Amino acid sequence: MFTKSESPQQNAVRKGAATIARSTIGKIRGTYDQLSRTEKKVAQLALDNPGVVSEMTIKELSSATGVSTATISRFVKRMDYANYREFTMALAHMAIEDTPQVSSFPELDEGDSLSTIANKTFRYTIHSLEATNEALSEHELARAVLKLIHAQSVTFFGLGGSSIAALDGYHKFLRTSLNVAFYPDYDIQLMQAAKLGKDDCAIIISHSGRNHETLNIVNELNNNGVTVIAITSYSGSPLAQAADVSFLSLTDEVNYRSEGMYSLISQLAILDSLFMMTVLRISSRTDQTLTKVRDVIEQTRHEL
């Protein structure tokens, strides 16, 4: 829907700028944890003041951050930009895109009205989904789906809040022809990890990617040669580094204070995407299973 003062052409330009801006934010936040101390200075200034940085020369940015031009060039390459100019043009799109999905969000406040709290919560959630979508890699998605459809079994792992996403993933994949499992208890998850082998696949969800018990499970899986697909918010976390394939559930924060609150829905969206991709790739094997599952559920409804 267009606003009264906005032409279709202006609307298209604005949406294009929003897409580029979200992509830039996703790239920076997605790799933030892997950056060196000096590269993080460049990243933080770009996130905080994209308009100002977009108008700087590389020497001016070097002076403002106290890092070398070589470090800035290395950072730009890491963000997948051909050169510094291309990077600053992307930052310019961040600066002109003044929608809630891209701009810094105000914190929730005790004085906010109920509708304001709801509005802010929805804005955070929408932004998280958009940033996560922009960070997805076609290549990594393809690798994950191939691992899933060729696995002897697929087991979901998640502790604490992440167990919600793991259970949801299990519930969905149960409708496929794949042999899937999920156990909410940590000790049982660890024992299950010990039983898996090189022909199996594990999907592990952890917001921080640093939970000690989760890493114990990952270590056991790695020792057994199990394929690990990770969903986490931090690319530099031990979980992401230990996984064969990793996906980032991004939020507006680059620290832990959100405690996964807004990353959960992005975790669920990633699992939904993997589920749909897998179903479409093995539709001939899954159709019969889906029919059986629907029939048995339908019978329980008629019994009520």
Long-range contacts (C-beta under 8 A, 24 or more apart in sequence): 14-97, 17-93, 17-96, 17-97, 18-97, 18-99, 18-101, 18-102, 19-134, 20-90, 20-93, 20-94, 21-90, 21-93, 21-94, 21-97, 21-102, 22-101, 22-102, 22-130, 22-131, 22-134, 23-90, 23-134, 24-50, 24-79, 24-90, 24-91, 24-93, 24-94, 25-94, 25-102, 25-131, 25-134, 26-131, 26-132, 26-134, 26-135, 26-250, 27-79, 27-80, 27-134, 27-135, 28-79, 29-131, 29-135, 29-250, 29-254, 30-135, 30-235, 30-248, 30-250, 31-78, 31-79, 31-235, 31-236, 32-234, 32-235, 32-236, 32-254, 33-234, 33-235, 33-236, 33-237, 34-235, 34-236, 35-75, 35-78, 35-236, 36-71, 38-65, 38-67, 38-68, 38-71, 39-67, 39-71, 39-74, 39-75, 39-78, 41-65, 41-66, 41-67, 42-67, 42-71, 42-72, 42-75, 43-75, 46-91, 47-254, 48-104, 50-91, 50-92, 50-94, 50-95, 51-91, 51-92, 51-94, 51-95, 51-96, 53-88, 53-91, 54-88, 54-89, 54-91, 54-92, 54-94, 54-95, 55-88, 56-88, 58-84, 100-127, 101-126, 101-127, 101-130, 102-127, 104-252, 105-252, 124-251, 124-252, 124-262, 125-262, 125-265, 127-251, 127-252, 128-249, 128-250, 128-251, 128-252, 128-262, 128-263, 128-265, 128-266, 129-265, 129-266, 129-269, 131-250, 131-251, 131-252, 131-266, 132-248, 132-249, 132-250, 132-266, 132-269, 132-270, 133-269, 135-247, 135-248, 135-250, 136-247, 136-270, 136-273, 140-245, 140-246, 140-247, 141-273, 141-274, 141-277, 143-244, 143-245, 144-229, 144-245, 144-247, 144-274, 145-274, 145-277, 145-278, 145-281, 147-201, 147-227, 147-229, 147-244, 147-245, 148-178, 148-201, 148-229, 148-274, 148-278, 149-178, 149-278, 149-281, 149-282, 151-178, 151-199, 151-200, 151-201, 151-227, 152-179, 152-197, 152-199, 152-200, 153-178, 153-179, 153-180, 153-181, 153-196, 153-199, 153-200, 153-201, 154-178, 154-179, 154-180, 154-181, 154-200, 154-201, 154-202, 154-203, 155-180, 155-181, 155-182, 155-192, 155-193, 155-196, 155-200, 155-201, 155-202, 155-203, 156-180, 156-181, 156-182, 156-202, 156-203, 156-204, 156-205, 157-182, 157-189, 157-193, 157-202, 157-203, 157-204, 157-205, 157-214, 157-217, 158-204, 158-205, 158-206, 158-214, 159-186, 159-189, 159-206, 159-211, 159-213, 159-214, 160-211, 161-207, 161-259, 161-260, 161-264, 162-205, 162-206, 162-207, 162-214, 162-260, 162-267, 164-264, 165-205, 165-231, 165-264, 165-267, 165-268, 165-271, 166-203, 166-205, 168-268, 168-271, 169-203, 169-205, 169-271, 169-274, 169-275, 172-271, 172-272, 172-275, 173-275, 173-278, 174-293, 175-279, 175-286, 175-289, 175-290, 175-293, 176-275, 176-278, 176-279, 176-282, 176-285, 176-286, 176-289, 176-290, 177-282, 177-285, 177-286, 177-288, 177-289, 178-278, 178-282, 186-213, 189-217, 190-216, 190-217, 190-220, 193-217, 193-220, 193-221, 193-224, 193-226, 194-220, 194-224, 196-221, 196-224, 196-226, 197-224, 197-225, 197-226, 198-224, 198-225, 198-226, 198-227, 200-226, 200-227, 201-226, 201-227, 201-228, 201-229, 202-226, 202-227, 202-228, 202-229, 203-229, 203-230, 203-231, 203-271, 203-274, 204-228, 204-229, 204-230, 204-231, 204-239, 204-243, 205-230, 205-231, 205-232, 205-267, 205-271, 206-230, 206-231, 206-232, 206-237, 206-239, 207-232, 207-233, 207-249, 207-259, 207-260, 207-263, 207-264, 207-267, 208-232, 208-233, 208-234, 208-237, 208-256, 208-260, 209-233, 209-234, 209-237, 209-238, 209-239, 209-240, 210-234, 210-237, 210-238, 210-239, 214-239, 215-239, 215-242, 218-242, 218-243, 229-274, 231-267, 231-270, 231-271, 233-260, 233-263
